């Protein structure tokens, strides 16, 4: 186990890793994680507050940037993971929006324009 700890510590000390930590390849995705975390936090909130248009826009946004993260060289797997998580969260929110506004029996659930 001590050997594994030494290997990890040696990797963290390398110039390449320090350069990665100081790059937009790292900080861009880190800043982006706020979007999926907010969507995940909203999953327990009332579905009446979900914006269908914003949810659709965020789904499209994440699809585009998942492709970008895969195509850019070197591949940005942190960005890919961020947008994959956001896509899943937004699809969940979209399903909640549709269920609440279009599939429930309540006559009060008319979508607001």
N, C-alpha and C positions, 0 to 999 in steps of 0.2 A: 504493500500500500504506500509506503514511503517513496518507493520508486515512481509510482504514478504521480504523487504530489510533486516530486522533483521535476518530472517531465512537463507537467502543467506549468509550474513556475518558470521553467526555462523557456517555454513557448511564450509566456506573457512578457518575458524580458526582451524578446527579439524586436529588432527595429521594425520589421515588417508589421508586427502586431501593433506596435505603437503608432506607426503610420496609418494603419487601418482605423484605429480609434480616433485619429485626428482628421478623418476624411468625411466627405459628404456621403460616401458609400455606407458609412455607419450611422452618422447623425441624422441623415434624411429619414431612414426608416424608424429610428428611435423617436423622432418627433412625430412621425405618422401614426405611431401606436396609440395616440390619444383617440383617434377616430374609432377603431374597433373596440377599444376599452369603453368608450362612452356608449356605443351601441349595445355592448354586452350588459352594461349597467342598466340600460333602459329596458331590457327584456322583462324585468319585473314590474315595470310601470304600466299604468293604464294605457291600453292600445288606442284610446281616443286621441292621444296626443301625437300619434305617429303621422308624419307627413308622407303620403304616398309618393309624391313627386321627388322629395329629397331622398327617400329610400331608393327609388329607381335610379336617380342620378348617382348616388354613392355606389350602387351595384355596378353601373357602367364604368365609373371611375376606377373601381378596384379591378375590374376585368382588364381594362386598358393597362393599368400599371402592373398587374401580374405578368402580362405579356412583356412589357418593357423590362421588368426585373429579370425575366428569363433570357431575353435577347441581348441585353447589355453585356459587354465584356469588360471585366470579369462578371459573371453572373452575381446578382445581388440577392442571395437567398434570404437575407433578413428582410428585405423589402417584399420579396415574394411571400414570405410567411405572414407579414403584416397584412398585405392585401388579401391573401387567402382567408385569414381570420376575419377581416372586415367583410368580405363577400359572404361568408357563412352567417355572420351576425346580421347583415343587411337582408339576406334572404329570409332569415327567421323573422325579422321585423316586417318584411313585406308580407309574409304569410299571416302574421298577426293582424296586419292592416286589412288584408282581404277578408279574413275570417270575421273580424269585428264589423267592417263596413258593408260587406256584401253577403256573408253567409249566415249571420246570426239572425234570430227571430225578432229581435227588438226593432220596433218601427222608429225608434229614436236614433238609430245608427245610420243616418243618411250622411254620406261624406260631404264635408264642407268644401266649397269651391274657393 
